[in-house]
Amino acid sequence: MKAIPFHSSVRIQLDSGKRIQDKNGNTIGIKVIAKTIKNKVAPPFRRCEFEIHFGKGIEEAEYIFDLVRKHCADNGPIDHDADTQVLIEGTGAWKTIKLLNKNTGDTIEEKKFYKPEFGEILESPQWSQYAMTVFNNFYSGYMGKDLENMVINPDSYEEMKQIAMDLDHDLTDL
């Protein structure tokens, strides 16, 4: 039983959050918090929250939309090629993906959609390349973040033990 923490490559702690309820008060899903406790191939202690809807599963496209919309809000339009920029935005019911002329800032083409329809945008032959440009731009910056942004629970014995082991390995390498 003691060998599992040492030999596993990745250990993930799952915590269930609160219930997701519809307008009538029926439970239609749960919020889940996943946190890596140990990871031999990437920095540990990363945390992720997501929803599992009963009968549907994880609504991945909606989470991707939230990431790329926030990335565009923070960084502005993202360069797609030499002449085109992509902007994904929308805080109300309607969401938009816009193609902008890089030189003038004029809108070349625009598509409006609802958030649950973002999965269709990702699969669309016309729009997927633009959505993936923004996603790849976001993801390349996200993966470059350092360990300072990791959430560590000081009350967790396993997390502190893993940090101590990592520090010990780092010191023996010197």
N, C-alpha and C positions, 0 to 999 in steps of 0.2 A: 504494500500500500504506500510506503514511503518513496518508492522508486518512481511513481508516476510524475510527481512534480519535476524530477530531475531529467527524465527521459522524454517528456513531451516537448514538442517543438512550439506549440501554441496552446495556451490555456485561456479560455474566454469565460468570464463571469456574466451570467444573464440574470437580470432582475426585472420582475414585472412591475410596471408602473400602474397607472390608474386605468380604469375601464373607459372605452370609447362608447358613447351612447348616442342613439339617434334622437330625433325630435320627440318621440313617444316615450323615451326613457329605457328602451330596450338596449341591452348590451350587444354591440355589433363587432367589438374587437377589443384589443388591449394595446397599451403602449409598452414597449420593451426597451430596456437599457442594456446594451452590451458593452463590456469593457475588457480589453485584453489585459490579463494579469501577467502573462509571460509570452514573449515572442522572440524566437531565435533569429528570425529573418527580417525583422523590422523593429522600430522602437516600440516598447510596450506601453501600457497605460493609456492607450487611446480609447476614447469613449464615443459611442454612437447611440442615438435614440431613433427608434422607428416604430411604426404602428403595424400590427397584424390585424387585418380585417377578416372575420370569420367567413369562410366560403370564397374569399378572394385571395388572401395571402398578403404579401407586402406590396404596397403601391409604390414601386420603385420609381416610376416616371415622375410622380409628384414630388418626391424628394430630390430628384435630379433637377426638376424645375426650380425648386426653392434655392438650391445651390447656385445654379447659373443666373437666376434673377438677382440674387444678392451680389454675386460676383460682378454683374454688369452695373448694378447700382453703385458699387464701391469703385469700379475701375472705368466706367463708361463703355462705349462701344468697343468691341474686340475686332482686330484686323483679321479678315478672312483671306484676302489676297491683296494685290497691289492697289486695286481700285475699290474694294468692297469692305465694309465693316458690318458687324452683326450686333444687334441690341435686343436683348430679351428683357421685357419688363411687364409690370402689371401688379397692382396691389388690390384692385377691386375684383369684381367678378370676371371681367374680360382680361385676358393676358394677350400680349402681342410679341411677335418676333418680327423684327424689321431688318431689312437690308438697306444700308446707307451708302451713298457715294462718299468715298473717303476724302475727296478733295473739297466738295461743296457741303457735305452733311445732309443733302437732300435724300428723302426716302425713295428708294428704287422700287421696293416691293414690301408689302406688309401683310401678315396673316394674324387674324384674331382668333382666339380659342379660349375654352375653359380649361382650368388647371387639370382636371382628369383626362382631358384630350391630349395632353402633352406627349403621351406614349405614341399617339398617332403621328405627331410631329417627328418624333425620333425614328419612326419607321417609314416616313414619307420619303420617296426618292427625291422630291424637290427640296425639302426643308431639312432633312437629317444632317446633311453635310454642314449646314450653318449652325445647327444646335450643337453638333459634336465639336465644332471649332471652339465655341464658348466653353463647353465642358472640358475639353482638353487643355485650354488655357487656364481654367480654374484648377484643374487637377494637377497640372505641372507645378503651379505655385503652392498648392496645398501639400504636396509630397515633399517639398523643400523645407517645410517648417521644422524647427528644431525641437528638442525635448522640453524646452521651457514652457511650451503650451500644453503639456500633458497634465492630466488631472490625476493626482495621487492622493489616496486616502491614507492619512497618517495612522489611523486606527486599524488598518488592515495588516495583520501579521504577514500574510503572503506577499503583499506588495513591498513592504519594507524589507523582507527577507530577500526578495528578488533584487532590489536595489543594492543591498549589501553584497550579494553574490556578484552582481555586475561590477561593482566598484572593486571588489577583491580581484576579479579576473583582470580588470584594467590595470590595477597596481602590480600584479604579477607579470604583466606583459612588459613593464618598464625595464 
